Amino acid sequence: MIIYKLIFTFILFAALYELCYSQKIFVTEWKNEADKKVYITEWKSDADMIVFITDWKSEAKPNSGIWYFTTWKNEADWKIYYTKWKSEADLYIYYTDWKSEAGWREK
């Protein structure tokens, strides 16, 4: 009986770890459904966050700027809406080709 409790505890911990420590992104077409309204800037100096896109879910870390895009809304940590208007955005991002640049910027 104790072994089953240990196994259950381990599985629960692993599931919570994955849920809390990843940055999976879903892009929505609806503004009111989004957690963040995102504006893509052409200048790194204007960005709040520099974002690197990864193909691997396991590389995405919390608030690291390393984003994994998911096709499933219920799997996402953030639902984002891309806006054309800078004044409407909650978050300004700049996409980078370098993983080492990813993260929040100090302004």
URWO-V90876 format. One record per residue. N is the residue number from 1. D_CENTER is the distance of its C-alpha to the mean C-alpha in Angstrom with 2 decimals. Layout:
BEGIN
n=N d_center=D_CENTER
n=N d_center=D_CENTER
END
This chain:
BEGIN
n=1 d_center=38.79
n=2 d_center=37.13
n=3 d_center=35.54
n=4 d_center=33.88
n=5 d_center=32.51
n=6 d_center=31.13
n=7 d_center=29.51
n=8 d_center=28.04
n=9 d_center=26.73
n=10 d_center=25.15
n=11 d_center=23.44
n=12 d_center=22.21
n=13 d_center=20.90
n=14 d_center=19.09
n=15 d_center=17.45
n=16 d_center=16.42
n=17 d_center=15.12
n=18 d_center=12.82
n=19 d_center=11.71
n=20 d_center=11.25
n=21 d_center=9.98
n=22 d_center=6.95
n=23 d_center=3.20
n=24 d_center=4.43
n=25 d_center=4.71
n=26 d_center=8.37
n=27 d_center=10.53
n=28 d_center=13.43
n=29 d_center=16.84
n=30 d_center=17.67
n=31 d_center=17.07
n=32 d_center=18.11
n=33 d_center=15.63
n=34 d_center=12.52
n=35 d_center=10.74
n=36 d_center=10.24
n=37 d_center=12.75
n=38 d_center=11.78
n=39 d_center=14.63
n=40 d_center=14.74
n=41 d_center=17.37
n=42 d_center=19.84
n=43 d_center=20.37
n=44 d_center=18.35
n=45 d_center=20.36
n=46 d_center=19.20
n=47 d_center=15.45
n=48 d_center=13.68
n=49 d_center=10.88
n=50 d_center=11.61
n=51 d_center=9.10
n=52 d_center=10.15
n=53 d_center=9.57
n=54 d_center=10.63
n=55 d_center=12.79
n=56 d_center=12.49
n=57 d_center=10.33
n=58 d_center=12.06
n=59 d_center=10.94
n=60 d_center=7.24
n=61 d_center=7.76
n=62 d_center=7.01
n=63 d_center=6.81
n=64 d_center=8.05
n=65 d_center=6.89
n=66 d_center=6.89
n=67 d_center=4.80
n=68 d_center=6.62
n=69 d_center=7.90
n=70 d_center=9.84
n=71 d_center=13.11
n=72 d_center=13.32
n=73 d_center=12.36
n=74 d_center=13.31
n=75 d_center=11.05
n=76 d_center=7.73
n=77 d_center=6.12
n=78 d_center=5.66
n=79 d_center=8.46
n=80 d_center=9.04
n=81 d_center=12.53
n=82 d_center=13.79
n=83 d_center=16.89
n=84 d_center=19.90
n=85 d_center=20.96
n=86 d_center=19.83
n=87 d_center=21.52
n=88 d_center=19.51
n=89 d_center=16.02
n=90 d_center=14.14
n=91 d_center=12.02
n=92 d_center=13.55
n=93 d_center=11.78
n=94 d_center=13.70
n=95 d_center=12.99
n=96 d_center=14.70
n=97 d_center=16.42
n=98 d_center=16.46
n=99 d_center=14.03
n=100 d_center=16.09
n=101 d_center=15.36
n=102 d_center=11.58
n=103 d_center=10.78
n=104 d_center=11.96
n=105 d_center=15.42
n=106 d_center=18.45
n=107 d_center=20.48
END
